[in-house]
Amino acid sequence: MSKNISPFMLGATLYMPATRTDLAEVILHRKIPELRSMVICLEDAVSEEQIDMALYNLSELLDELKHTADQDSPDSRPLVFIRPRHDQMARELVENYDLVGIDGFVVPKFTKSTLPFWWEIISATTLALMPTLETREVYDVHEMTELAVLLENHACRDRIVALRIGGNDLMSVISMRHPKNLTLYDGPMGYVVKMLVSVFAPRGFSLTAPVCEQIDNIELLQRELTQDVAHGLVGKTAIHPSHLNLIHQGLMVEKDDYEDALRIINSSQAVFKSQGAMCEPATHRNWAVSVLERSKYCGIAKQFENVLLASR
């Protein structure tokens, strides 16, 4: 892993098939300037017939990343993760490819039973992990609690940047699709997100928000982002580059929240009133720490407004 990764660094995570021939331009030459994190996908986005070509394309990219590693500032490029098709492919990548320019793996269809295989593969590396929760087990709170307990006490704990909620796959499990005019929170996924946050967040795990697959419905994306933040999710999968800035804007910290967080961290009072609300450092401190961490990487909404005004 090339750097210590805060989950708030992810922002909008764009998935790109490993068959794309412009991946080096995206990573090294900022072809998409607003991109903060990306996943090179060898799973759903690549057909069986394209696997050999995708792996060849990836090897060419890795060679280019290797030769520019010494010249490249760690902060000058987006975070880069690979999503292998399965654990056997991940093993092949670790054993036969130079992954010096890669920050980690996104683990598909992650469950209790697959953890030992994945850990065996990456334990000797410095790769980070983003397991994806996207199988039928995710709907079972008991299964998720057992998984959370297992991860909390596992050697892989410090490698996990965040757990990704695979919305489309989870909807597929129940033969549904993201509704066109409703947020994911208005259907069964609303329960799933609430349950996953309740199970994993108290154990210190961050979760990322599923993709909003309605590309042109910006109002829907903005409503869903409001819910994502309200549920404590740290980033969101992006389906299209046009969504990146919208997601980044939605992840910004509200100015009032930022000010309250500073007061809570710095106050010597047990309870005080701020902006019409009660602030109690003993119970609000964890929230304040999270808000300040998010502001560090996602910015403050008022600052964004000032940037817009200055550009006019």
C-alpha positions as CSV (number, residue, x, y, z in Angstrom):
1,M,0.0,0.0,0.0
2,S,1.5,3.3,-1.1
3,K,0.1,5.4,1.7
4,N,-2.0,5.4,4.8
5,I,-5.6,5.5,3.5
6,S,-8.4,7.3,5.4
7,P,-11.8,6.0,4.2
8,F,-12.7,9.7,3.7
9,M,-10.1,9.9,0.9
10,L,-12.2,7.7,-1.3
11,G,-14.9,10.3,-2.2
12,A,-16.6,9.1,-5.4
13,T,-15.1,5.8,-6.5
14,L,-15.3,5.2,-10.2
15,Y,-15.3,1.6,-11.5
16,M,-13.5,1.1,-14.8
17,P,-13.2,-2.2,-16.8
18,A,-9.6,-3.5,-17.1
19,T,-10.2,-3.5,-20.8
20,R,-9.9,0.3,-21.1
21,T,-6.8,1.4,-22.9
22,D,-6.7,4.9,-21.2
23,L,-6.2,3.7,-17.6
24,A,-2.6,5.1,-17.5
25,E,-3.9,8.5,-18.7
26,V,-6.5,8.5,-16.0
27,I,-4.1,7.5,-13.2
28,L,-0.9,9.3,-14.2
29,H,-2.0,12.2,-16.4
30,R,-5.2,13.2,-14.6
31,K,-7.5,12.6,-17.6
32,I,-10.4,12.9,-15.1
33,P,-9.0,15.6,-12.8
34,E,-11.8,15.3,-10.1
35,L,-11.2,11.6,-9.7
36,R,-10.1,10.6,-6.1
37,S,-10.4,6.8,-6.2
38,M,-11.0,4.2,-8.8
39,V,-11.4,0.4,-9.2
40,I,-10.0,-1.4,-12.1
41,C,-12.6,-4.1,-12.6
42,L,-11.8,-7.7,-13.7
43,E,-15.1,-9.0,-12.5
44,D,-18.6,-7.9,-13.6
45,A,-17.4,-5.3,-16.1
46,V,-15.3,-7.9,-18.1
47,S,-16.8,-10.8,-20.0
48,E,-15.3,-14.3,-20.0
49,E,-14.1,-13.7,-23.6
50,Q,-12.3,-10.5,-22.6
51,I,-10.3,-11.9,-19.6
52,D,-7.1,-12.6,-21.4
53,M,-7.1,-9.2,-23.1
54,A,-8.0,-7.5,-19.8
55,L,-5.1,-9.1,-17.9
56,Y,-2.7,-8.2,-20.7
57,N,-3.9,-4.6,-20.6
58,L,-3.5,-4.6,-16.8
59,S,0.0,-5.9,-17.1
60,E,0.9,-3.1,-19.5
61,L,-0.6,-0.6,-17.1
62,L,1.3,-2.0,-14.1
63,D,4.6,-1.9,-16.0
64,E,4.0,1.8,-16.7
65,L,3.0,2.5,-13.1
66,K,6.2,0.8,-11.9
67,H,8.4,2.9,-14.1
68,T,6.8,6.1,-12.9
69,A,6.6,5.2,-9.2
70,D,9.8,7.1,-8.2
71,Q,8.8,10.2,-10.1
72,D,5.1,10.2,-9.0
73,S,4.0,12.0,-5.8
74,P,1.6,9.7,-3.8
75,D,-0.9,12.5,-3.7
76,S,-0.7,13.3,-7.4
77,R,-2.9,10.4,-8.5
78,P,-6.1,8.8,-7.4
79,L,-6.2,5.8,-5.2
80,V,-6.2,2.7,-7.4
81,F,-7.7,-0.6,-6.4
82,I,-8.1,-3.8,-8.5
83,R,-11.3,-5.9,-8.3
84,P,-10.2,-9.5,-9.2
85,R,-12.7,-11.9,-10.6
86,H,-12.2,-14.3,-7.8
87,D,-9.5,-15.4,-5.2
88,Q,-7.7,-17.6,-7.8
89,M,-7.2,-14.5,-10.0
90,A,-6.1,-12.5,-7.0
91,R,-3.5,-15.1,-6.2
92,E,-2.2,-15.0,-9.8
93,L,-2.0,-11.2,-9.6
94,V,0.0,-11.2,-6.4
95,E,2.4,-14.0,-7.5
96,N,3.0,-13.0,-11.1
97,Y,2.4,-9.2,-11.4
98,D,4.2,-6.2,-10.0
99,L,1.5,-4.4,-8.0
100,V,3.8,-1.5,-6.8
101,G,1.4,1.1,-8.2
102,I,-1.8,-0.4,-6.7
103,D,-3.2,0.5,-3.3
104,G,-5.3,-2.6,-2.7
105,F,-7.9,-5.1,-3.8
106,V,-11.7,-4.7,-3.8
107,V,-12.9,-8.2,-2.8
108,P,-16.0,-9.4,-4.6
109,K,-18.8,-11.3,-2.9
110,F,-17.0,-11.3,0.5
111,T,-18.3,-13.6,3.2
112,K,-17.0,-15.4,6.4
113,S,-16.1,-18.4,4.4
114,T,-13.9,-16.5,1.8
115,L,-11.9,-14.5,4.3
116,P,-9.2,-17.2,4.9
117,F,-8.5,-17.5,1.2
118,W,-8.2,-13.7,0.7
119,W,-6.0,-13.2,3.8
120,E,-3.7,-16.0,2.7
121,I,-3.3,-14.3,-0.6
122,I,-2.6,-10.7,0.6
123,S,-1.1,-11.2,4.1
124,A,2.5,-11.1,2.8
125,T,1.8,-7.9,0.8
126,T,1.1,-4.4,1.8
127,L,-2.2,-4.2,-0.1
128,A,-5.3,-2.7,1.5
129,L,-8.7,-4.3,1.3
130,M,-12.2,-3.2,0.5
131,P,-14.4,-6.2,0.9
132,T,-17.7,-6.0,-0.9
133,L,-20.9,-7.0,0.9
134,E,-23.2,-8.2,-2.0
135,T,-24.4,-11.8,-1.4
136,R,-27.6,-13.2,0.1
137,E,-25.9,-13.5,3.5
138,V,-25.9,-9.7,3.8
139,Y,-29.7,-9.7,4.4
140,D,-29.1,-11.8,7.6
141,V,-28.3,-9.7,10.6
142,H,-26.9,-12.8,12.4
143,E,-24.5,-13.6,9.6
144,M,-23.3,-9.9,9.4
145,T,-22.8,-9.8,13.2
146,E,-20.7,-12.9,13.0
147,L,-18.7,-11.5,10.1
148,A,-18.2,-8.2,12.0
149,V,-16.9,-9.9,15.1
150,L,-14.6,-12.1,13.0
151,L,-13.1,-9.1,11.2
152,E,-12.8,-7.0,14.4
153,N,-10.4,-9.6,15.8
154,H,-8.7,-10.7,12.6
155,A,-5.2,-9.8,11.5
156,C,-6.7,-8.2,8.4
157,R,-8.4,-5.5,10.5
158,D,-5.9,-2.8,9.9
159,R,-5.8,-3.5,6.1
160,I,-9.6,-2.7,5.7
161,V,-10.1,0.8,4.4
162,A,-13.9,0.4,4.2
163,L,-16.6,-2.2,3.5
164,R,-18.4,-1.6,0.2
165,I,-22.2,-2.1,0.0
166,G,-22.9,-3.7,-3.3
167,G,-26.3,-2.3,-4.0
168,N,-27.0,-3.7,-7.4
169,D,-26.0,-7.2,-6.5
170,L,-28.0,-7.1,-3.3
171,M,-31.1,-5.9,-5.2
172,S,-30.5,-8.7,-7.7
173,V,-30.6,-11.2,-4.9
174,I,-34.2,-10.3,-4.3
175,S,-35.0,-9.8,-8.0
176,M,-35.2,-6.1,-7.8
177,R,-33.5,-3.0,-9.3
178,H,-32.8,0.5,-8.1
179,P,-36.2,2.3,-8.5
180,K,-36.1,5.1,-11.1
181,N,-37.6,7.9,-9.0
182,L,-36.9,6.7,-5.5
183,T,-33.7,6.5,-3.5
184,L,-32.3,3.1,-2.4
185,Y,-33.4,4.0,1.1
186,D,-37.1,4.0,0.0
187,G,-37.0,0.2,-0.6
188,P,-35.5,-2.9,1.0
189,M,-32.0,-1.5,0.8
190,G,-32.9,1.1,3.4
191,Y,-33.1,-1.7,6.0
192,V,-29.9,-3.3,4.7
193,V,-27.9,0.0,5.1
194,K,-29.3,0.7,8.5
195,M,-28.5,-2.8,9.7
196,L,-25.0,-2.8,8.3
197,V,-24.2,0.5,9.9
198,S,-25.6,-0.7,13.2
199,V,-23.5,-3.9,13.0
200,F,-20.2,-2.6,11.6
201,A,-19.9,1.0,12.6
202,P,-19.8,0.4,16.4
203,R,-16.8,-1.9,15.7
204,G,-14.9,0.9,13.9
205,F,-15.6,-0.1,10.3
206,S,-16.5,2.4,7.6
207,L,-19.0,1.6,4.9
208,T,-19.4,3.1,1.4
209,A,-22.7,3.9,-0.3
210,P,-24.0,2.0,-3.3
211,V,-24.1,3.5,-6.8
212,C,-27.1,5.5,-8.0
213,E,-27.6,4.0,-11.4
214,Q,-29.9,6.8,-12.7
215,I,-27.2,8.7,-14.7
216,D,-29.3,11.7,-15.7
217,N,-31.5,12.1,-12.6
218,I,-29.3,14.5,-10.7
219,E,-32.1,15.4,-8.2
220,L,-32.4,11.7,-7.2
221,L,-28.6,11.4,-6.8
222,Q,-28.6,14.5,-4.5
223,R,-31.4,13.1,-2.4
224,E,-29.6,9.8,-2.1
225,L,-26.4,11.5,-1.1
226,T,-28.2,13.3,1.7
227,Q,-29.3,9.9,3.0
228,D,-25.8,8.4,2.6
229,V,-24.3,11.1,4.8
230,A,-27.1,10.8,7.3
231,H,-26.4,7.1,7.7
232,G,-22.7,7.8,8.2
233,L,-21.4,6.3,4.9
234,V,-18.0,7.6,3.9
235,G,-18.0,7.5,0.1
236,K,-20.1,6.5,-2.8
237,T,-19.6,4.3,-5.9
238,A,-19.9,6.4,-9.1
239,I,-21.4,5.1,-12.3
240,H,-20.3,8.0,-14.5
241,P,-17.6,10.7,-14.4
242,S,-20.3,13.4,-14.5
243,H,-21.3,12.3,-11.0
244,L,-17.9,12.8,-9.4
245,N,-18.2,16.5,-8.5
246,L,-21.8,16.1,-7.5
247,I,-20.9,13.3,-5.1
248,H,-17.9,15.2,-3.7
249,Q,-20.1,18.2,-3.1
250,G,-22.6,16.0,-1.3
251,L,-19.9,14.6,0.9
252,M,-18.7,18.0,2.1
253,V,-19.2,18.9,5.8
254,E,-21.9,21.5,6.5
255,K,-20.3,24.7,7.9
256,D,-22.6,24.5,11.0
257,D,-21.5,20.9,11.7
258,Y,-17.9,21.8,11.3
259,E,-18.2,24.7,13.8
260,D,-20.1,22.5,16.3
261,A,-17.4,19.8,16.0
262,L,-14.6,22.2,16.8
263,R,-16.5,23.5,19.8
264,I,-17.2,20.0,21.1
265,I,-13.5,19.0,20.7
266,N,-12.2,22.1,22.4
267,S,-14.8,22.8,25.0
268,S,-14.2,22.2,28.7
269,Q,-18.0,22.4,29.4
270,A,-20.0,19.3,30.1
271,V,-23.0,20.6,28.2
272,F,-23.5,23.8,26.2
273,K,-25.8,25.3,23.5
274,S,-24.5,25.9,20.0
275,Q,-26.5,27.1,17.0
276,G,-29.8,26.2,18.7
277,A,-28.8,22.7,19.7
278,M,-27.4,20.9,22.7
279,C,-23.8,19.9,22.5
280,E,-22.5,17.3,25.0
281,P,-18.8,16.5,24.5
282,A,-19.0,13.2,26.4
283,T,-21.5,11.8,23.9
284,H,-20.8,13.9,20.8
285,R,-17.1,13.6,20.7
286,N,-17.0,10.6,18.3
287,W,-19.3,12.4,16.0
288,A,-17.1,15.5,16.2
289,V,-13.9,13.5,15.4
290,S,-15.6,12.0,12.4
291,V,-16.8,15.3,11.1
292,L,-13.4,16.9,11.4
293,E,-11.8,13.9,9.6
294,R,-14.3,14.1,6.8
295,S,-13.8,17.9,6.5
296,K,-10.0,17.3,6.1
297,Y,-10.5,15.2,2.9
298,C,-14.0,16.2,1.7
299,G,-14.0,19.9,2.5
300,I,-16.5,22.3,4.0
301,A,-19.7,23.2,2.1
302,K,-19.3,26.9,2.6
303,Q,-15.8,26.8,1.1
304,F,-17.3,25.2,-2.0
305,E,-19.9,28.0,-2.3
306,N,-17.1,30.6,-2.0
307,V,-15.2,28.8,-4.8
308,L,-18.3,28.9,-7.0
309,L,-18.8,32.6,-6.3
310,A,-15.1,33.4,-7.0
311,S,-15.3,31.6,-10.4
312,R,-18.2,33.7,-11.6
